Amino acid sequence: MHRKNILLELSKQAVDIEKKKLFLQEIKDVNMEPERLDKKIISYYDDVDKMTTSIKDFSLELNSTIKVLFDISLLLIKEKEAQFKLEK
């Protein structure tokens, strides 16, 4: 905003039409900057959402794998206990 105000003042003071056009073009660019920043921010939000979804999917996959491994370890423990009882 401050830069825009300075450019407006400079464009008002400019006598040369070409300089005035340059200042007005720069003011236009300054006005478009928030829009560009918004687009970047939205893009980052989209990227973060994709990553979050990917992490959730991976986490669900990992949870099911952990459950299978846990069940297998319980079966192995029971098998070892049964084997130990038979040896006694």
N, C-alpha and C positions, 0 to 999 in steps of 0.2 A: 504494500500500500504506500509506504514511504517513497519507494522508488518511483511508483506511478505518479505521485504528487510532484516529485522533483522533475520528472520528464514532462509533465503537463506545464509546469512553470517555465521550463526551458523552451518548450514548443511555443508558448505564448510570447516569449521574449525574442525568439528567433526571427530575424528579418528575412533571411534567405529561405525561399520556398522549399528548396531541396532539403535543407536542414530540418525544416518544419515537418516535411514528409518522413524523414528518418526518425524523428522523435515520435511522430504519430504511429509509425510502424512498430517501434520499440514498445510503445504503450500498448498496442494491440497484442504484442507478444507477451507482455507482462500480464495482461488480462487473461490470456490463454493458459498461463502457467498453472493456476489452481486446477483447471480442468485436466491438464496432463498429469498433475500429481494425483488427482482423484482416480484416474484410469490406472496409474501404477499401483495405488493402494488397493484398488479392487482386484487387480491382477494378483497381488500378493495374497489377498484373502482367498482367492480361488486356489492358489498354490498350496496354501496352508490347509484348506479344506480337503484337497486331494491327498495331501500327506497324512492328515488325521484319519481319513477314511482308510487309507492303505495300512496305517498302523493298527487301526481297529480290526481290519480283516486279518492281518497277520497275527494279532493277539488272539483272535478267536481260533485260528488254525493252531497256534501254539498251545492254547488251552486244551484243545481236543487231543493233541499229541501228548501233552503232559498227563492227561487223564489215562490214556492208554498205557503209558509207561508206568504210572502209579499202579494201575490194575495188574500189570504184568509183574511188578515187584511184589505186590501182595500175594499173587499166585506162587511166585518163587519162594517167598517166605513160608507159606503154608506147605509147599512141597518139601522144603528143607525140614520143617517141623515134623511132618509125617515121616520123612526118611529118618530123622533122629530118633523118633519114637520106635520105629521098627528095629533100629540097631540096638536099642536097650533091651 
